[in-house]
Amino acid sequence: MVVSLVASPDSVVGFPRATAALGRGLCVCAFQGIHAAKGVGPILTTILTYIAIAAVGAAAGIGLQHVLRRRARQAAETAAQDRARQVIQTAEREAENVLKEARLESKDLLLQGRTELERQQKDQRAEATAAERRVAQREENLDRKAGALEKREGEVKGLETVLARRDASLAQQEQASERALKEHRQALERVAGMTAEEAKRTLVTQIETEARLDAAGLTKRILDESREGAEREAREIIARSIQRVTRDYVSEATISVVPIPNDAMKGRIIGREGRNIRAIEAATGIDLIIDETPEAVVISGFDPLRREIAKVSLERLMADGRIHPTRIEEIVDKVKIDIEKLMIEEAEKVIFEVGLSDFHPELVKVLGRLKYRLSYGQNNLYHAREAAYICGIMAAELGLDVKLAKRGALLHDIGKAIWRKSTANRRRW
């Protein structure tokens, strides 16, 4: 019976009905089995009872599940329809808003176009009015100028007539003057007993002699005054130049003092059996004096460059703490390189201070060597800088080339640096 209910779709109107029929069929089968099994035993009866109950529950669950699915599907369809209606309504509202905005924008654009057109027309009318006004003013000016020209033409014609009359009168007066002068000259020739040419030559000779005497005296006086004025002006220019570039300078001594942290450092500088101090003196070419002076070491030497190298090397050795002959030679070599760079930098600084440029690198290097050369107790590099300042001021006072004067003054002692270098190379310090 169960197989026939499930297999034959014609006997079922719908799934719920089929489920109900299946449940009833299962129940009938279960009860028939129970009735038939009464003679078999209670255990089989109980089993069949459970089977029947399970079949009924399964059928009921299947039917309930189907009903719930159907209701859920209907609810989903209803919600989808509602959302679709809402979307359609929202789209319609947005379309209306967009249409309204488009209409407003078109109106705004139309209004802006009208305003711009009116403004352009107004500007054009204003320009046209101004142009008409300018044309009318030009016409008035031309009319006034034409009237003035006509008036001037009349005045010129009147002046021409007056001038023609005056020319005729002057011509008559000139003829009368020539006749009177001729008569006067003839009378003078009769009285003087010589012709006009002879009198003219005599007069010219006398005037020329007197003029030469006057010119010689005037020339002598002018030369004397010019010489006195030139000397006075030269003295004033030099005095003003020196006053404007007055600089203090300190005379370089022949010794340098190096401060040390404590007196124990003197023993380290001297070294075992004096090897450190001998290494320093041999590497730098100076004399190192270590006496009872507290916390100080004296460097003695006539060469400022060697004293500077020794001073910087000693300061670096004390700062490093490693004082031995090998380290001394290394430090001295490094300090020589650094001093060379320092001299180049100092020369470039001086060139910049005096307002010059375009110096060859080798010339800058040679000029820097003047920093450690003295002349009459003054540093040669700073002396050259002061000379450049003074010559520049004097050239400006005299109207000469200022830069050329500064360049010549800055390089006037350059030979001393070259001589010093060649002497140092021969000594191999």
TORKEKE-320104 format. One record per residue (C-alpha): residue number from 1; residue in one letter; x, z, y. Coordinates in Angstrom, 2 decimals. Example, Ala and Ser with C-alpha at 12.3 -4.5 7.8 and 13.67 -1.06 7.14 Angstrom:
% TORKEKE-320104
REC    k  r     east       up    north
REC    1  a    12.30     7.80    -4.50
REC    2  s    13.67     7.14    -1.06
This chain:
% TORKEKE-320104
REC    k  r     east       up    north
REC    1  m     0.00     0.00     0.00
REC    2  v     2.82     0.84     2.43
REC    3  v     4.58    -2.46     1.82
REC    4  s     1.44    -4.40     2.49
REC    5  l     0.85    -2.58     5.81
REC    6  v     4.34    -3.28     7.09
REC    7  a     4.68    -6.83     5.83
REC    8  s     1.31    -8.19     6.85
REC    9  p     1.22    -8.64    10.65
REC   10  d    -2.38    -9.87    10.54
REC   11  s    -3.63    -6.41     9.56
REC   12  v    -2.02    -4.77    12.67
REC   13  v    -3.40    -5.30    16.15
REC   14  g    -0.46    -3.69    17.96
REC   15  f     2.61    -1.66    17.35
REC   16  p     0.86     1.71    17.91
REC   17  r    -1.88     0.81    15.58
REC   18  a     0.60    -0.35    12.97
REC   19  t     2.47     2.89    13.37
REC   20  a    -0.74     4.90    12.93
REC   21  a    -1.72     2.88     9.87
REC   22  l     1.77     3.37     8.43
REC   23  g     1.43     7.12     8.96
REC   24  r    -1.95     7.24     7.30
REC   25  g    -0.68     5.17     4.40
REC   26  l     2.29     7.47     3.93
REC   27  c     0.05    10.50     4.04
REC   28  v    -2.34     9.00     1.47
REC   29  c     0.54     8.15    -0.80
REC   30  a     1.97    11.61    -0.40
REC   31  f    -1.32    13.31    -1.22
REC   32  q    -1.87    11.03    -4.19
REC   33  g     1.58    11.89    -5.41
REC   34  i     0.90    15.59    -4.95
REC   35  h    -2.39    15.32    -6.82
REC   36  a    -0.76    13.41    -9.63
REC   37  a     2.12    15.84    -9.80
REC   38  k     0.02    18.98   -10.17
REC   39  g     0.62    18.89   -13.81
REC   40  v     4.35    18.28   -13.40
REC   41  g     5.39    21.37   -11.45
REC   42  p     5.46    23.21    -8.11
REC   43  i     8.90    21.95    -7.11
REC   44  l     7.88    18.31    -7.14
REC   45  t     4.75    19.21    -5.29
REC   46  t     6.73    20.86    -2.54
REC   47  i     9.06    17.86    -2.26
REC   48  l     6.21    15.44    -1.91
REC   49  t     4.62    17.68     0.70
REC   50  y     7.80    17.61     2.80
REC   51  i     8.03    13.87     2.40
REC   52  a     4.51    13.46     3.65
REC   53  i     5.12    15.70     6.62
REC   54  a     8.32    13.82     7.48
REC   55  a     6.57    10.50     7.23
REC   56  v     3.82    11.68     9.55
REC   57  g     6.38    13.01    12.04
REC   58  a     8.40     9.78    11.93
REC   59  a     5.33     7.70    12.54
REC   60  a     4.25     9.93    15.42
REC   61  g     7.78     9.83    16.97
REC   62  i     7.95     6.05    16.71
REC   63  g     4.59     5.72    18.42
REC   64  l     5.48     8.17    21.16
REC   65  q     8.82     6.44    21.78
REC   66  h     7.08     3.12    22.11
REC   67  v     4.56     4.55    24.58
REC   68  l     7.32     6.15    26.67
REC   69  r     9.35     2.91    26.73
REC   70  r     6.32     0.98    27.81
REC   71  r     5.56     3.41    30.61
REC   72  a     9.20     3.42    31.74
REC   73  r     9.23    -0.36    31.76
REC   74  q     6.03    -0.43    33.82
REC   75  a     7.52     2.13    36.26
REC   76  a    10.71     0.09    36.58
REC   77  e     8.73    -3.05    37.23
REC   78  t     6.66    -1.23    39.85
REC   79  a     9.83     0.15    41.55
REC   80  a    11.46    -3.30    41.48
REC   81  q     8.36    -4.80    43.07
REC   82  d     8.40    -2.07    45.74
REC   83  r    12.10    -2.68    46.47
REC   84  a    11.50    -6.41    46.62
REC   85  r     8.66    -5.87    49.10
REC   86  q    10.89    -3.55    51.16
REC   87  v    13.75    -6.07    51.12
REC   88  i    11.38    -8.83    52.20
REC   89  q     9.99    -6.68    54.98
REC   90  t    13.48    -5.66    56.12
REC   91  a    14.61    -9.29    56.09
REC   92  e    11.57   -10.31    58.11
REC   93  r    12.23    -7.55    60.67
REC   94  e    15.92    -8.50    60.90
REC   95  a    14.97   -12.16    61.27
REC   96  e    12.61   -11.25    64.11
REC   97  n    15.33    -9.11    65.76
REC   98  v    17.89   -11.90    65.44
REC   99  l    15.40   -14.35    66.88
REC  100  k    14.69   -12.01    69.79
REC  101  e    18.40   -11.48    70.43
REC  102  a    19.00   -15.23    70.30
REC  103  r    16.23   -15.76    72.83
REC  104  l    17.66   -13.06    75.09
REC  105  e    21.18   -14.49    74.81
REC  106  s    19.89   -17.97    75.58
REC  107  k    18.09   -16.59    78.64
REC  108  d    21.25   -14.77    79.73
REC  109  l    23.34   -17.89    79.27
REC  110  l    20.80   -19.92    81.19
REC  111  l    20.80   -17.35    83.97
REC  112  q    24.61   -17.24    84.07
REC  113  g    24.74   -21.04    84.15
REC  114  r    22.30   -21.13    87.04
REC  115  t    24.24   -18.45    88.91
REC  116  e    27.55   -20.24    88.35
REC  117  l    26.03   -23.56    89.42
REC  118  e    24.60   -22.00    92.58
REC  119  r    27.95   -20.35    93.34
REC  120  q    29.80   -23.65    92.87
REC  121  q    27.29   -25.45    95.05
REC  122  k    27.66   -22.73    97.69
REC  123  d    31.46   -23.00    97.57
REC  124  q    31.29   -26.77    97.80
REC  125  r    28.96   -26.54   100.78
REC  126  a    31.30   -24.01   102.42
REC  127  e    34.30   -26.27   101.78
REC  128  a    32.43   -29.26   103.13
REC  129  t    31.43   -27.29   106.24
REC  130  a    35.02   -26.12   106.76
REC  131  a    36.30   -29.66   106.30
REC  132  e    33.80   -30.96   108.85
REC  133  r    34.84   -28.20   111.23
REC  134  r    38.52   -29.07   110.81
REC  135  v    37.82   -32.77   111.34
REC  136  a    35.87   -32.02   114.50
REC  137  q    38.64   -29.75   115.77
REC  138  r    41.26   -32.41   115.06
REC  139  e    39.18   -34.98   116.94
REC  140  e    38.97   -32.62   119.93
REC  141  n    42.73   -32.03   119.81
REC  142  l    43.39   -35.77   119.63
REC  143  d    41.12   -36.36   122.61
REC  144  r    42.93   -33.69   124.62
REC  145  k    46.33   -35.10   123.63
REC  146  a    45.22   -38.61   124.56
REC  147  g    44.10   -37.38   128.01
REC  148  a    47.39   -35.53   128.48
REC  149  l    49.35   -38.64   127.49
REC  150  e    47.45   -40.77   129.97
REC  151  k    48.11   -38.18   132.65
REC  152  r    51.82   -38.10   131.79
REC  153  e    52.03   -41.88   131.84
REC  154  g    50.70   -41.84   135.40
REC  155  e    53.18   -39.17   136.40
REC  156  v    56.05   -41.11   134.77
REC  157  k    55.11   -44.25   136.63
REC  158  g    55.09   -42.33   139.90
REC  159  l    58.49   -40.80   139.10
REC  160  e    59.90   -44.23   138.26
REC  161  t    58.83   -45.50   141.64
REC  162  v    60.41   -42.52   143.39
REC  163  l    63.63   -42.90   141.38
REC  164  a    63.85   -46.59   142.20
REC  165  r    63.64   -45.76   145.89
REC  166  r    66.30   -43.05   145.53
REC  167  d    68.59   -45.45   143.66
REC  168  a    68.35   -47.95   146.42
REC  169  s    69.08   -45.26   149.03
REC  170  l    72.06   -43.96   147.01
REC  171  a    73.47   -47.45   146.64
REC  172  q    73.37   -47.88   150.39
REC  173  q    75.00   -44.47   150.94
REC  174  e    77.70   -45.28   148.39
REC  175  q    78.54   -48.54   150.14
REC  176  a    78.75   -46.73   153.47
REC  177  s    81.00   -44.04   151.92
REC  178  e    83.32   -46.63   150.45
REC  179  r    83.66   -48.35   153.82
REC  180  a    84.36   -45.03   155.56
REC  181  l    86.90   -44.00   152.89
REC  182  k    88.66   -47.33   153.18
REC  183  e    88.87   -47.03   156.94
REC  184  h    90.13   -43.42   156.64
REC  185  r    92.81   -44.42   154.13
REC  186  q    94.03   -47.25   156.36
REC  187  a    94.25   -44.82   159.26
REC  188  l    96.28   -42.35   157.15
REC  189  e    98.65   -45.10   156.02
REC  190  r    99.28   -46.08   159.62
REC  191  v    99.93   -42.48   160.58
REC  192  a   102.10   -41.49   157.52
REC  193  g   104.04   -44.72   157.31
REC  194  m   103.50   -45.06   153.47
REC  195  t   100.94   -46.67   151.27
REC  196  a    98.29   -44.78   149.31
REC  197  e   100.08   -45.38   145.99
REC  198  e   103.33   -43.89   147.30
REC  199  a   101.51   -40.84   148.66
REC  200  k    99.68   -40.41   145.37
REC  201  r   102.92   -40.49   143.35
REC  202  t   104.56   -37.97   145.64
REC  203  l   101.59   -35.63   145.44
REC  204  v   101.35   -35.93   141.63
REC  205  t   105.09   -35.15   141.24
REC  206  q   104.82   -32.05   143.42
REC  207  i   101.69   -30.84   141.64
REC  208  e   103.29   -31.44   138.21
REC  209  t   106.36   -29.34   139.12
REC  210  e   104.25   -26.47   140.39
REC  211  a   101.99   -26.70   137.29
REC  212  r   104.96   -26.49   134.93
REC  213  l   106.30   -23.40   136.66
REC  214  d   102.88   -21.76   136.57
REC  215  a   102.39   -22.75   132.89
REC  216  a   105.77   -21.30   131.85
REC  217  g   104.98   -17.98   133.53
REC  218  l   101.49   -17.92   132.06
REC  219  t   102.81   -18.75   128.60
REC  220  k   105.39   -15.95   128.78
REC  221  r   102.75   -13.47   129.90
REC  222  i   100.32   -14.54   127.19
REC  223  l   103.01   -14.27   124.49
REC  224  d   104.01   -10.80   125.65
REC  225  e   100.41    -9.63   125.75
REC  226  s    99.67   -11.19   122.34
REC  227  r   102.75    -9.57   120.80
REC  228  e   101.82    -6.16   122.16
REC  229  g    98.20    -6.54   121.13
REC  230  a    99.13    -7.76   117.63
REC  231  e   101.48    -4.81   117.07
REC  232  r    98.88    -2.38   118.32
REC  233  e    96.14    -3.97   116.18
REC  234  a    98.39    -4.01   113.10
REC  235  r    99.20    -0.32   113.56
REC  236  e    95.50     0.50   113.96
REC  237  i    94.55    -1.53   110.85
REC  238  i    97.22     0.14   108.72
REC  239  a    96.26     3.58   110.02
REC  240  r    92.55     3.00   109.35
REC  241  s    93.29     1.64   105.88
REC  242  i    95.46     4.63   104.95
REC  243  q    92.87     7.07   106.35
REC  244  r    90.08     5.47   104.31
REC  245  v    92.07     5.63   101.07
REC  246  t    93.83     8.96   101.47
REC  247  r    94.23    10.46    97.97
REC  248  d    95.97    13.58    96.77
REC  249  y    98.44    13.24    93.95
REC  250  v   100.49    15.77    92.06
REC  251  s   104.15    15.18    91.45
REC  252  e   104.91    14.95    87.76
REC  253  a   107.42    17.51    86.50
REC  254  t   110.03    17.09    83.82
REC  255  i   108.51    19.72    81.55
REC  256  s   105.16    20.28    79.85
REC  257  v   103.81    23.60    78.60
REC  258  v   101.79    23.73    75.38
REC  259  p    99.72    26.90    74.83
REC  260  i    99.79    28.34    71.31
REC  261  p    97.26    30.76    69.73
REC  262  n    99.82    33.47    68.98
REC  263  d   103.56    34.10    68.80
REC  264  a   103.52    33.76    65.01
REC  265  m   102.93    30.05    65.52
REC  266  k   106.43    29.76    67.03
REC  267  g   108.00    30.56    63.66
REC  268  r   105.87    27.91    61.95
REC  269  i   106.87    25.34    64.59
REC  270  i   110.56    26.15    64.09
REC  271  g   110.21    26.05    60.29
REC  272  r   112.63    27.10    57.61
REC  273  e   116.17    26.75    58.94
REC  274  g   114.74    24.85    61.94
REC  275  r   113.70    21.74    60.01
REC  276  n   110.29    21.44    61.70
REC  277  i   111.59    21.62    65.25
REC  278  r   114.35    19.13    64.43
REC  279  a   111.77    16.76    62.95
REC  280  i   109.60    17.00    66.10
REC  281  e   112.57    16.36    68.41
REC  282  a   113.78    13.44    66.28
REC  283  a   110.33    11.82    66.10
REC  284  t   109.48    12.20    69.78
REC  285  g   112.89    12.14    71.50
REC  286  i   112.31    15.29    73.57
REC  287  d   113.69    18.82    73.64
REC  288  l   111.42    21.60    72.39
REC  289  i   112.19    24.96    74.05
REC  290  i   110.89    28.07    72.27
REC  291  d   111.88    31.25    74.11
REC  292  e   110.40    34.62    74.99
REC  293  t   107.54    33.06    76.97
REC  294  p   104.37    34.58    75.44
REC  295  e   101.96    32.19    73.69
REC  296  a   103.59    29.04    75.08
REC  297  v   106.04    26.34    74.02
REC  298  v   107.94    24.26    76.59
REC  299  i   108.51    20.52    76.13
REC  300  s   111.42    19.20    78.20
REC  301  g   112.23    15.53    78.88
REC  302  f   112.52    12.99    81.66
REC  303  d   110.19    10.46    79.99
REC  304  p   106.52    11.35    80.68
REC  305  l   105.33     9.17    77.77
REC  306  r   107.51    10.98    75.26
REC  307  r   106.43    14.34    76.66
REC  308  e   102.78    13.36    76.31
REC  309  i   103.30    12.16    72.72
REC  310  a   105.11    15.40    71.86
REC  311  k   102.43    17.54    73.52
REC  312  v    99.48    15.84    71.78
REC  313  s   101.32    15.80    68.44
REC  314  l   102.11    19.52    68.69
REC  315  e    98.49    20.35    69.56
REC  316  r    97.21    18.35    66.59
REC  317  l    99.74    19.95    64.22
REC  318  m    98.65    23.43    65.31
REC  319  a    94.99    22.50    64.89
REC  320  d    95.66    20.99    61.44
REC  321  g    97.77    23.93    60.26
REC  322  r   100.04    21.81    58.05
REC  323  i   103.42    21.75    59.80
REC  324  h   106.22    20.12    57.81
REC  325  p   108.52    17.12    58.43
REC  326  t   106.39    14.56    56.57
REC  327  r   103.20    15.63    58.32
REC  328  i   105.02    15.68    61.66
REC  329  e   106.05    12.02    61.27
REC  330  e   102.50    11.02    60.31
REC  331  i   100.95    12.83    63.29
REC  332  v   103.50    11.38    65.74
REC  333  d   102.82     7.83    64.51
REC  334  k    99.06     8.32    64.91
REC  335  v    99.48     9.82    68.37
REC  336  k   101.59     6.85    69.50
REC  337  i    98.77     4.49    68.48
REC  338  d    96.19     6.67    70.26
REC  339  i    98.32     6.84    73.40
REC  340  e    98.60     3.03    73.42
REC  341  k    94.78     2.80    73.28
REC  342  l    94.51     5.44    76.01
REC  343  m    96.84     3.48    78.30
REC  344  i    94.76     0.31    77.83
REC  345  e    91.55     2.22    78.58
REC  346  e    93.09     3.78    81.70
REC  347  a    94.24     0.36    82.95
REC  348  e    90.77    -1.12    82.39
REC  349  k    89.27     1.83    84.26
REC  350  v    91.59     1.29    87.26
REC  351  i    90.85    -2.47    87.28
REC  352  f    87.13    -1.70    87.32
REC  353  e    87.50     0.89    90.10
REC  354  v    89.23    -1.55    92.46
REC  355  g    86.57    -4.19    91.76
REC  356  l    88.63    -6.76    89.88
REC  357  s    88.19    -8.60    86.56
REC  358  d    89.49   -11.52    84.46
REC  359  f    92.82    -9.94    83.49
REC  360  h    94.66   -11.19    80.43
REC  361  p    94.67    -8.58    77.61
REC  362  e    98.46    -8.52    77.50
REC  363  l    98.61    -7.97    81.25
REC  364  v    96.14    -5.06    80.90
REC  365  k    98.32    -3.58    78.17
REC  366  v   101.47    -3.82    80.35
REC  367  l    99.61    -2.37    83.34
REC  368  g    98.50     0.60    81.24
REC  369  r   102.13     1.53    80.54
REC  370  l   102.48     2.45    84.24
REC  371  k   100.35     5.55    83.53
REC  372  y   103.41     7.23    82.03
REC  373  r   105.99     5.99    84.53
REC  374  l   106.97     7.81    87.70
REC  375  s   108.37     6.55    90.98
REC  376  y   109.56     9.18    93.49
REC  377  g   107.51    11.77    91.62
REC  378  q   104.24     9.77    91.77
REC  379  n   102.38     8.15    88.89
REC  380  n   102.94     4.37    89.12
REC  381  l    99.46     3.42    87.88
REC  382  y    97.68     5.58    90.46
REC  383  h   100.12     4.39    93.13
REC  384  a    99.19     0.78    92.28
REC  385  r    95.50     1.70    92.53
REC  386  e    95.99     3.21    96.00
REC  387  a    98.01     0.17    97.10
REC  388  a    95.18    -2.09    95.92
REC  389  y    92.65    -0.10    97.94
REC  390  i    94.77    -0.20   101.10
REC  391  c    95.57    -3.92   100.80
REC  392  g    91.91    -4.70   100.20
REC  393  i    90.89    -2.90   103.38
REC  394  m    93.65    -4.60   105.39
REC  395  a    92.64    -8.02   104.03
REC  396  a    89.02    -7.35   104.99
REC  397  e    90.10    -6.37   108.53
REC  398  l    92.17    -9.55   108.86
REC  399  g    89.56   -11.84   107.29
REC  400  l    91.70   -12.70   104.25
REC  401  d    90.92   -12.94   100.53
REC  402  v    90.20    -9.31    99.54
REC  403  k    90.32    -9.81    95.77
REC  404  l    93.61   -11.70    95.93
REC  405  a    95.15    -8.95    98.06
REC  406  k    93.92    -6.25    95.65
REC  407  r    95.25    -8.15    92.64
REC  408  g    98.69    -8.59    94.19
REC  409  a    98.91    -4.92    95.21
REC  410  l    97.75    -3.71    91.79
REC  411  l   100.41    -5.76    90.01
REC  412  h   103.28    -5.24    92.46
REC  413  d   105.01    -2.70    90.15
REC  414  i   104.28    -4.48    86.87
REC  415  g   107.98    -5.26    86.37
REC  416  k   108.77    -1.56    86.04
REC  417  a   106.55    -1.31    82.95
REC  418  i   108.19    -4.37    81.38
REC  419  w   111.70    -3.03    82.11
REC  420  r   110.74     0.33    80.64
REC  421  k   109.43    -1.29    77.46
REC  422  s   112.61    -3.32    76.93
REC  423  t   114.75    -0.21    77.51
REC  424  a   112.64     1.79    75.08
REC  425  n   112.94    -0.90    72.44
REC  426  r   116.72    -0.82    72.78
REC  427  r   116.74     2.93    72.37
REC  428  r   114.29     2.74    69.40
REC  429  w   112.54     5.94    70.24
